[in-house]
Amino acid sequence: MSQETITQKRDGFSSRFGLIAAAAGSAVGLGNIWKFPYIVGENGGSAFILIYLISILGVGLPVLLAEFIIGRRGGANAVRSFKKLAPNTKWPVIGWLGIIAAFMILGFYTVIAGYTIHYFLLSLTNAFSGMSSEQITQTFHHFSSGHTPIIYTIIFTLLAVVVLFGGIKDGIEKYTKILMPGLVGIIILLVVRAITLPGAAEGLKFLFKPDFSEVSINSILDALGHSFFSLSVGMGTMLTYGSYISKKENLSTVTCSIAVADTMIALLAGVAIFPAVFAFGIDPTSGPGLVFITLPNVFLQMPGGNIFGALFFLLLFIAALTSVISIFEVIITYVTEELNVNRQKALKLTSIAVIIIAIFCSLSQTPNTTLSFNGNTLFDWMDLLSANVILPIGGLLIISFLGFIMKKDEVADELQQGACSIKTTMIYLTITKFIAPLAIAIVFLTGIQALF
């Protein structure tokens, strides 16, 4: 099959709602459900939210929009789009960085995503009933350091493959149009339950009361970092999705809609979590592992807690699934277009490779593992290197490419599809040249420090 034939058969999103559901699903992940609410409360409540929103405008939105512009203009995978827009240059390396990051993120993320299936089943069957806090903690450590997570990782990955099998319109779009409203519905149910608990007001106060005395340089760095990572940018995910967006869509409107949806879901997750945490006198603590320790304690003390616990872990599962399928798509689109294989074969090859990497990541969490280096396991290194090095570099290169390399008339043409004004285009180009690169460089330097 020729390259031209593949291009002609390219899939695409059939509706704006489907596009926003898929892209918002990519942005909304495990970090939004747990990390964002916690750092809001830790850094001054609504005072931090204000800083975060400014960071979204200065960092997250420009990079997200840049990926959409490059993707739609290139009309191909993350590597070929740069080849088409800047032929005979080194810029396609950005696409390669995205593919490397996608493999690394899928390696550890599918392991944690598998935990959500296990904990959904534990909650649904009321397995935590009668357990003490220490026993719940031991349950998590025994599970996460054993071999059972490998089974759940494989199950989760195969479920993602089912969604991806149908392609963009009949796979990703079709399922995310169901999954994302389902996710919002579950959050609303949990919010209603949480705010009706005695003592819930303290949780809302923790989350939303503005306390500027808690705002520091670290708060600003947290806001910058989270605004960048929250929108799933820097790895070519949104660039790949952008290549499937119709020319009729206004990219600015779509980008803003995704950012609003991402932020609102993160805030709603905070309202669902922290009133319940405070209502039962449990200290809120950060860290992804504590989702599987602290919250089962909360649900254990709540009437009907096993049902609400099951709903919460179902929520986490959906958030993880919609993120994982978008990361998979970066690799699948590349393999189908560059290696001239059909989608089914590309999906099979990619999923096998991801499962192998994920198995090693999971095994690195077991006692006496040899899969560790310099005090960090393979799981940790995959997380640290992708988040702190590859994604910021990718984001910086993407925004620099659009601001300094891509032809201005091409950028303007993409922005003005859907009637974006010339003035807005000029403001955006100014941000991409001067504000966003500086902010991303700060995120990168901060992340590098965390490695040492």
C-alpha angles and dihedrals in degrees: 000000000000127000088246092056091053092050092051091053093050115141125225146183112278099202141023091240090054091049094048092045091052096043094043088048089054091050096045107075141144090290092060093052096051115007100047096053090048097050089047091057093041094051104048105294114244089006087068091045089060091052090046093053090051088050091051089054093047101038118006100046097044093052093043091050091045091055091050092048094048092043096049093042093048093042092201145074122310094270100041094046090064091044089056096045097041107021120194094015136109093248095102085075085084089066091049090052088053093052092048090048091048092056092046095048093046089050095064101019095061089054092057090041089056089057089064091061092050093048092045088058093044091052094043092053091044090239093157092061111127094008121134122225089259092052092051089051091049090048091057095046092046091050099043094047095048135075098258094087088068090066092051091045090056092046091050093047091050090051089053089050090055090057093044094048093079094055124227105319101029096033120026097023095042095051099038090053085063100033099050097051086045090053092051091047092053092048091052091051090050091046092053091049094045098050092049093059118104109260093019091129091075090059092052089047090052090052104039112020107109110236110174091180087072093054113102140153087277089056090056091047090049090051093049093046096046094045088057099045097036094069094053094243133148098049101074095254095122091037088058092047088047090060088063096050118112118243088236092069122096102231094200092056092046092048093051092046091054093048092049092048092047094050095043093051091049091051093046089052088055091051089050095049112035103049087056092046092052095040089065097040097248117148112239111237131179129237133091093249091059090065084073094045110033100040097048085057089053095048091046090063095045124090105252087009095151090061093047090044090053090049091051094052090045086054090052090048093054092046090051094045096052090049095047095050091054092051090048089052091062090062097037094052090050094048094048095048102036102034095038096233128135121258095254093055092044090051092050094049094045095047092049091051092048093048091052092050091045092051090055090047091051093046089052087066093060122100117274091012120174090203095092137095133191093353096311128099123229086258090056094046093051089053097043098044095046096044100037103034119014101040096047091046090048092049092047092050093046094051091043091050092053094043100045111013110033114083111263093224089056091051091047092048092054093045094046093053099107093026104287106170126245090239091056090048092054092048090050093050090051091053092048092051102044118008106037097046092052092049093048090048088056090050090050095049091047091050092049089054090055089061093060 
